[in-house]
């Protein structure tokens, strides 16, 4: 199968859901107000977040909509999203365990569809065409282009050491081998690429895009949060280490404590780019 039409692998994020929300750097809160203003949201519309994971985007944007629907094929992610919504008192969110390729799944129409760090795992041509039909006339598709598992490298002026990401990567490769693993597969040349998205969106009938950037913030991080950021990766999901997972975590924590004996770190989050397409 071509790299841009990957089959869903149920093991892709197996065991990662409980680490994802804690380990990933949060989306900047300003992202919500930017989208509210750019898309002229008035609180009466519906949002679908496709590949929602533990609800990071859907819960941030929930106050802007009458209803948000998060869709993800991973049951652990859906369960974690529901738990987070309950803890945060978000009552206008619902969660659907389904592949994006199974849409529309009788979910109705939406003013906005968001995709954050998820579209490259899908049959993009099929999903783009289907989701366009689910959007109201003049509705918007928002691709949230972000890297949240780690911050910028070599940032001066941070109050604490940055996590030693290069050494962490070397440790992962020592346990899992040089090829990037994800789910049940090994990707010798990297995981599926997001390249070619513009052509796919135009072919599906969208117009645009409009690009808006939102600045990232500096965050203090605990040792546990950095460990969680590693296990949140498809390429370092706990199941990949098998019976060596505890040994790997022990070595990982040793590496972190050598880098920061106080077990505290700081990271500067990257900026977020919102790529907005119109139906």
C-alpha positions, -999 to +999 in steps of 0.1 A: +000+000+000+014+035-008+028+053+022+001+080+021-026+053+023-016+034+054-038+007+068-049+014+104-027-005+129-044-010+162-011-012+180+000+023+167-005+040+201-012+009+222-005+018+259+003+054+251-030+071+260-023+076+297+010+092+288-001+113+259-020+141+278+006+144+305+037+141+283+028+163+253+034+200+256+000+217+257-014+237+228-012+274+235-045+287+249-044+316+225-051+290+197-088+290+208-092+328+205-074+329+172-097+303+157-128+320+172-119+353+155-106+339+122-136+316+118-163+339+132-174+314+158-204+323+179-209+293+201-238+278+181-218+256+157-204+220+159-168+208+157-155+174+147-119+166+158-106+137+137-078+117+153-086+134+185-063+113+207-070+121+244-090+152+234-062+178+236-076+200+208-113+192+213-113+201+249-094+233+243-119+244+217-151+231+234-161+265+249-163+279+213-190+254+201-224+240+210-210+205+206-177+189+199-173+153+186-139+136+190-132+106+167-103+082+172-098+045+165-078+039+196-101+028+225-075+039+251-074+074+236-112+077+236-114+065+272-087+090+283-105+118+264-138+110+282-120+110+316-104+143+309-137+159+298-153+147+330-125+160+352-126+194+334-164+196+336-168+197+298-204+187+291-207+194+254-182+168+241-189+133+229-163+107+219-166+081+190-143+052+186-139+049+148-114+052+120-115+083+100-121+062+069-154+050+085-169+085+085-195+100+082-209+074+106-242+093+109-225+121+129-243+150+111-228+182+097-202+205+112-190+240+109-153+231+116-132+199+113-098+198+130-069+174+124-039+177+147-009+154+141-032+127+127-039+132+090-007+116+077-018+083+093-050+082+072-061+075+037-059+112+030-077+114-003-107+094+010-109+113+043-106+147+027-134+140+003-156+125+030-151+152+056-157+180+030-192+165+025-197+166+063-189+203+065-216+230+062-213+253+031-185+277+040-173+254+067-136+251+076-110+223+078-082+232+102-050+213+101-031+220+134+005+216+123+024+211+155+052+191+172+042+187+209+063+157+221+093+180+226+103+216+224+128+236+205+164+226+208+193+248+220+171+276+234+190+300+256+177+316+287+156+288+300+155+285+338+162+248+338+181+223+316+163+210+285+156+173+283+185+155+265+165+146+235+194+134+213+205+110+240+170+098+246+167+090+209+200+070+210+186+051+240+154+042+222+174+030+191+196+009+214+165-010+226+144-010+194+169-008+166+178+018+140+145+016+120+117+038+132+090+015+147+053+023+150+026-002+158+034-035+142+056-021+116+091-008+111+096+022+088+131+021+073+126+056+057+104+072+084+067+072+092+042+083+065+049+118+052+026+148+054+039+160+021+015+166-008-013+177+014-021+209-005-027+189-038-050+165-019-071+193-004-075+211-037-084+179-055-111+173-028-127+206-036-114+228-008-102+264-013-073+280+004-053+276+024-051+305+049-021+301+073-021+315+109+007+310+134+003+310+172+034+313+194+045+286+218+053+291+254+081+280+278+071+252+301+087+237+332+086+199+330+090+172+357+110+140+352+077+121+350+064+144+323+095+139+302+092+101+306+055+104+296+065+124+265+087+095+254+060+069+259+035+091+241+054+085+208+042+059+183+079+051+179+084+045+216+050+032+228+054+010+258+044-022+240+073-019+216+098-026+245+080-059+255+095-074+287+123-047+286+100-018+292+109-015+329+146-017+321+143+009+295+124+033+318+150+027+345+178+037+321+157+066+308+152+080+343+189+076+350+198+096+319+173+123+329+188+126+364+223+129+351+211+158+329+192+175+357+199+162+392+169+183+405+147+163+381+132+194+366+135+206+330+123+234+308+112+234+272+102+261+247+072+249+228+073+253+190+049+277+173+016+262+160+006+267+124-031+266+117-037+257+080-073+266+072-092+253+042-127+264+032-155+242+019 
